Amino acid sequence: MENNNLNEVWQTLPIPEYPEPHPARQADLSANDRFKLTAASVRGRSHKHDGTNRDDYYSYRVHNRFTAVAVCDGAGSKPLSRIGAKIAAKAAIRESDAFSELLTEELLTALACEVDSDEFKTAISAVAAKVRDIFAVSYDAVCRGVKKRYEKDPESFSENIDDYSSTLLYAIIIPLFSDTLVISLTVGDGNIGALTDGGIRILGATRQGEYSGETDFLESENVLSEESLKSRTRIIRENVKAVVLLTDGVADDYFPFETGFARLWEDISPILSGNGSDRLADFLDTYFVRGSFDDRTLIAVEIIR
């Protein structure tokens, strides 16, 4: 990626103080003996220039049996979408705590069985169903959050849930005995990539809406039907080295992502080799791609074997 001095063209205005401002960046590092997670999100150039909030948000849970990650991108045309993004991401990860009880030794053993076995099919169906449930829970949390805010301060908050629209990308990563299971479910743009011994796997089902250029959101009509959620689910089980989730502010800069993921990994792997959450945020904040103005969010989960 090229670095470029944009100070002569772009200004950085302060974030509005109300309502519910988002900080200009997030940066987190979390690790145990099975995972290392490095995450960062930065305010896009257009938001800095216009004096508006960062609309991206992420949340995660690093557990000894799994890591779950949720990444949301608030709709740029919706004035309160950052709030919907934050609510949805946090709700998805709170609900992911259920996996700490669901992923028993018995279920993990079944998930490691041959993929055409009845044991595996039953186990994977249970886990995938829980992932789909998480999206319904996240939507309900946004609805409750909208109602609560509007009732408390109707002058600052809208009662229209569309004004809080956001995407939701979710992945759960489950190490097994000799390989790793990854289940992803995505609503909206952005993408998910996995680096495996067998090559690069693209796990984002970035299906768009009925019309060209129209992105689906968690709040979009019919998105949460069982048929829709199943069609957006991706499952791999192999020797996975890392899983990366990113909003379109990064994914579009590495388009087409099928080939761009290799370039992305080459760019971020030196950063990930250290305790690099702040360095990752700095990288996202400073690399230059012409026409790239959006918020940038990236979460990398490395599996330790």
C-alpha positions as CSV (number, residue, x, y, z in Angstrom):
1,M,0.0,0.0,0.0
2,E,1.2,3.5,-0.8
3,N,1.4,6.1,1.9
4,N,0.5,9.7,1.0
5,N,0.4,13.0,2.8
6,L,-3.2,14.2,2.6
7,N,-3.0,17.1,5.1
8,E,-3.2,19.7,2.3
9,V,-6.5,18.4,1.1
10,W,-8.3,16.8,4.0
11,Q,-9.1,18.3,7.4
12,T,-9.8,16.5,10.6
13,L,-12.8,18.0,12.5
14,P,-13.7,16.9,16.0
15,I,-16.3,14.2,16.7
16,P,-19.7,15.6,17.6
17,E,-20.3,15.5,21.4
18,Y,-23.9,14.3,21.2
19,P,-25.6,11.9,20.9
20,E,-23.5,8.9,21.8
21,P,-20.3,9.7,20.1
22,H,-17.9,7.0,19.0
23,P,-14.2,7.3,19.7
24,A,-12.1,7.9,16.6
25,R,-10.5,4.5,16.9
26,Q,-10.7,1.1,18.6
27,A,-7.6,-1.1,19.2
28,D,-7.5,-4.4,21.1
29,L,-5.2,-7.3,21.7
30,S,-6.3,-10.5,23.4
31,A,-4.6,-13.9,23.6
32,N,-4.6,-17.3,25.3
33,D,-2.8,-20.5,24.6
34,R,-5.1,-21.2,21.6
35,F,-5.8,-17.9,20.0
36,K,-4.3,-14.5,19.4
37,L,-6.7,-11.7,18.4
38,T,-5.5,-8.3,17.0
39,A,-8.2,-5.8,16.2
40,A,-8.4,-2.2,15.1
41,S,-11.0,0.2,13.8
42,V,-10.3,3.8,12.6
43,R,-12.4,6.8,11.6
44,G,-12.5,7.2,7.8
45,R,-11.2,10.3,6.0
46,S,-14.7,11.4,4.9
47,H,-15.8,11.3,8.6
48,K,-12.8,13.2,9.7
49,H,-13.3,15.8,7.0
50,D,-17.0,16.2,7.7
51,G,-16.8,16.1,11.4
52,T,-18.9,13.0,11.8
53,N,-18.6,9.8,13.8
54,R,-17.0,6.5,12.9
55,D,-19.8,4.2,12.0
56,D,-17.9,0.9,12.3
57,Y,-17.8,-1.2,15.5
58,Y,-16.6,-4.6,16.6
59,S,-16.8,-6.9,19.5
60,Y,-15.2,-10.3,20.3
61,R,-14.9,-13.1,22.9
62,V,-11.6,-15.1,23.2
63,H,-12.5,-18.3,25.1
64,N,-10.4,-21.4,25.7
65,R,-12.7,-23.4,23.4
66,F,-13.6,-20.8,20.8
67,T,-13.2,-17.3,19.6
68,A,-16.2,-15.3,18.3
69,V,-16.0,-12.0,16.4
70,A,-18.7,-9.6,15.3
71,V,-18.0,-6.7,13.0
72,C,-20.6,-4.1,12.1
73,D,-20.6,-1.1,9.6
74,G,-23.3,1.4,10.1
75,A,-25.0,2.7,7.0
76,G,-23.4,5.9,5.9
77,S,-26.7,7.5,4.9
78,K,-28.3,6.8,8.3
79,P,-27.7,9.4,11.0
80,L,-27.7,6.9,14.0
81,S,-26.3,3.8,12.3
82,R,-23.2,3.8,14.5
83,I,-25.5,3.1,17.5
84,G,-27.1,0.2,15.7
85,A,-23.7,-1.1,14.8
86,K,-22.5,-1.0,18.4
87,I,-25.7,-2.6,19.8
88,A,-25.6,-5.4,17.2
89,A,-22.0,-6.2,17.7
90,K,-22.1,-6.3,21.5
91,A,-25.4,-8.3,21.5
92,A,-23.9,-10.9,19.1
93,I,-20.9,-11.5,21.4
94,R,-23.0,-11.6,24.5
95,E,-25.1,-14.3,23.0
96,S,-21.9,-16.1,21.9
97,D,-21.2,-16.9,25.6
98,A,-23.8,-19.7,25.1
99,F,-21.1,-21.6,23.2
100,S,-19.1,-22.0,26.4
101,E,-21.9,-24.5,27.5
102,L,-22.9,-25.8,24.1
103,L,-19.4,-26.9,23.1
104,T,-19.1,-29.9,25.4
105,E,-16.4,-32.5,25.0
106,E,-19.0,-34.7,23.4
107,L,-20.0,-32.1,20.9
108,L,-16.4,-31.3,20.0
109,T,-15.7,-35.0,19.5
110,A,-18.7,-35.2,17.1
111,L,-17.5,-32.1,15.2
112,A,-14.2,-33.8,14.6
113,C,-15.9,-36.9,13.1
114,E,-16.0,-37.6,9.3
115,V,-18.0,-34.9,7.6
116,D,-20.4,-37.4,6.1
117,S,-21.1,-39.1,9.4
118,D,-24.4,-38.7,11.2
119,E,-22.5,-37.5,14.3
120,F,-20.9,-34.6,12.5
121,K,-24.1,-33.6,10.7
122,T,-26.1,-33.5,13.9
123,A,-23.3,-31.5,15.7
124,I,-22.7,-29.0,13.0
125,S,-26.5,-28.4,12.6
126,A,-26.7,-27.5,16.3
127,V,-23.8,-25.1,16.1
128,A,-25.0,-23.5,12.9
129,A,-28.5,-23.1,14.3
130,K,-27.0,-21.2,17.3
131,V,-25.1,-18.9,14.9
132,R,-28.3,-18.1,13.1
133,D,-30.1,-17.4,16.4
134,I,-27.4,-14.8,17.2
135,F,-28.5,-12.7,14.3
136,A,-32.1,-12.7,15.5
137,V,-30.9,-11.8,19.1
138,S,-28.8,-8.9,17.7
139,Y,-31.8,-7.5,15.7
140,D,-34.0,-7.7,18.8
141,A,-31.3,-5.9,20.8
142,V,-31.3,-3.1,18.3
143,C,-35.1,-2.8,18.4
144,R,-35.0,-2.6,22.2
145,G,-32.1,-0.1,22.1
146,V,-34.0,2.2,19.7
147,K,-37.2,2.1,21.8
148,K,-35.2,2.9,25.0
149,R,-33.3,5.8,23.5
150,Y,-36.3,7.3,21.8
151,E,-38.5,7.2,24.9
152,K,-35.7,8.8,27.0
153,D,-34.8,11.6,24.5
154,P,-37.1,11.8,21.4
155,E,-35.4,15.0,20.2
156,S,-32.0,13.3,19.8
157,F,-33.0,9.8,18.8
158,S,-35.3,8.5,16.1
159,E,-37.9,5.8,16.6
160,N,-37.3,4.5,13.0
161,I,-35.1,1.4,13.2
162,D,-33.9,2.0,9.7
163,D,-32.0,5.0,11.0
164,Y,-29.8,2.6,12.9
165,S,-29.1,0.2,10.0
166,S,-25.8,-1.7,10.0
167,T,-24.2,-4.7,8.5
168,L,-23.2,-7.7,10.7
169,L,-20.3,-10.0,9.9
170,Y,-19.8,-12.9,12.4
171,A,-17.4,-15.8,12.7
172,I,-16.9,-18.4,15.4
173,I,-13.6,-20.3,15.3
174,I,-13.4,-23.7,17.1
175,P,-10.2,-25.6,17.4
176,L,-10.7,-29.4,17.2
177,F,-8.2,-32.2,17.7
178,S,-6.3,-32.0,14.5
179,D,-8.0,-29.1,12.6
180,T,-10.2,-26.1,13.1
181,L,-13.8,-25.4,12.4
182,V,-14.9,-22.0,11.2
183,I,-18.5,-21.0,10.8
184,S,-19.3,-17.5,9.4
185,L,-22.5,-15.7,8.7
186,T,-22.6,-12.3,7.0
187,V,-25.2,-9.7,6.3
188,G,-24.0,-6.8,4.1
189,D,-20.7,-5.9,2.6
190,G,-17.2,-6.3,4.0
191,N,-15.6,-9.8,3.9
192,I,-14.0,-12.6,5.8
193,G,-11.0,-14.5,4.7
194,A,-9.2,-17.6,6.2
195,L,-5.6,-18.6,5.7
196,T,-5.3,-22.4,5.7
197,D,-2.8,-25.0,4.8
198,G,-4.8,-25.6,1.7
199,G,-4.8,-22.0,0.6
200,I,-7.0,-19.0,1.1
201,R,-10.8,-19.4,1.8
202,I,-13.3,-16.6,1.3
203,L,-16.0,-16.9,3.9
204,G,-18.0,-13.7,3.3
205,A,-21.3,-14.2,1.6
206,T,-21.4,-10.6,0.4
207,R,-24.7,-10.9,-1.4
208,Q,-26.3,-7.5,-2.2
209,G,-29.9,-6.4,-2.3
210,E,-32.4,-6.5,-5.1
211,Y,-30.9,-3.6,-6.9
212,S,-27.3,-3.2,-8.0
213,G,-25.2,-1.3,-5.4
214,E,-27.8,-1.8,-2.7
215,T,-26.4,-3.4,0.5
216,D,-28.3,-5.6,2.8
217,F,-28.4,-4.6,6.5
218,L,-29.4,-6.5,9.6
219,E,-32.6,-4.4,9.6
220,S,-33.4,-5.1,5.9
221,E,-36.6,-6.9,5.0
222,N,-36.5,-10.8,4.9
223,V,-32.8,-10.9,5.8
224,L,-33.5,-12.8,9.0
225,S,-35.5,-15.6,7.4
226,E,-34.1,-19.1,7.9
227,E,-33.6,-19.5,4.2
228,S,-31.7,-16.2,4.0
229,L,-29.4,-16.9,6.9
230,K,-28.6,-20.4,5.7
231,S,-27.6,-19.0,2.3
232,R,-25.2,-16.6,4.0
233,T,-23.5,-19.2,6.1
234,R,-20.1,-20.6,5.3
235,I,-18.4,-23.6,7.0
236,I,-14.9,-24.9,6.7
237,R,-13.0,-27.5,8.7
238,E,-9.3,-27.8,7.9
239,N,-5.9,-26.6,9.3
240,V,-6.7,-22.9,9.7
241,K,-3.8,-20.5,10.5
242,A,-5.8,-17.3,10.7
243,V,-9.2,-15.8,10.1
244,V,-9.6,-12.1,9.2
245,L,-12.8,-10.1,9.3
246,L,-13.0,-6.6,7.8
247,T,-15.5,-4.0,6.8
248,D,-15.7,-2.7,3.2
249,G,-13.5,0.2,4.0
250,V,-10.6,-2.3,3.9
251,A,-12.1,-5.0,1.7
252,D,-12.7,-2.6,-1.2
253,D,-9.1,-1.4,-1.0
254,Y,-8.0,-5.0,-1.7
255,F,-10.5,-5.7,-4.4
256,P,-11.0,-8.3,-5.8
257,F,-10.8,-10.0,-2.4
258,E,-10.3,-13.4,-3.8
259,T,-6.8,-12.3,-4.9
260,G,-6.5,-9.3,-2.7
261,F,-6.5,-11.3,0.6
262,A,-3.0,-12.5,-0.1
263,R,-1.8,-8.9,-0.5
264,L,-3.6,-7.9,2.7
265,W,-2.0,-10.7,4.7
266,E,1.4,-9.7,3.4
267,D,0.8,-6.2,4.5
268,I,-0.5,-7.0,8.0
269,S,1.5,-10.1,9.0
270,P,4.6,-8.1,10.1
271,I,2.3,-6.0,12.3
272,L,0.6,-9.1,13.8
273,S,4.0,-10.7,14.7
274,G,4.3,-8.3,17.6
275,N,1.8,-6.9,20.1
276,G,0.5,-4.8,17.3
277,S,-3.1,-3.5,17.9
278,D,-2.0,0.1,18.0
279,R,0.3,-0.5,15.0
280,L,-2.6,-2.1,13.2
281,A,-4.7,1.0,13.9
282,D,-1.9,3.2,12.6
283,F,-1.6,1.2,9.5
284,L,-5.4,1.4,8.8
285,D,-5.3,5.1,9.5
286,T,-2.4,5.9,7.2
287,Y,-2.2,3.7,4.1
288,F,-3.3,5.4,1.0
289,V,-5.6,4.2,-1.8
290,R,-7.1,6.7,-4.2
291,G,-10.8,7.0,-3.6
292,S,-10.8,5.3,-0.2
293,F,-12.6,7.5,2.3
294,D,-14.5,5.1,4.5
295,D,-14.0,3.8,8.1
296,R,-11.6,0.9,8.2
297,T,-11.9,-2.1,10.5
298,L,-10.0,-5.3,10.7
299,I,-9.9,-8.2,13.2
300,A,-7.3,-11.0,12.8
301,V,-7.6,-14.2,14.8
302,E,-4.5,-16.4,14.7
303,I,-4.9,-20.0,15.7
304,I,-2.1,-21.3,17.9
305,R,-1.1,-25.0,17.4
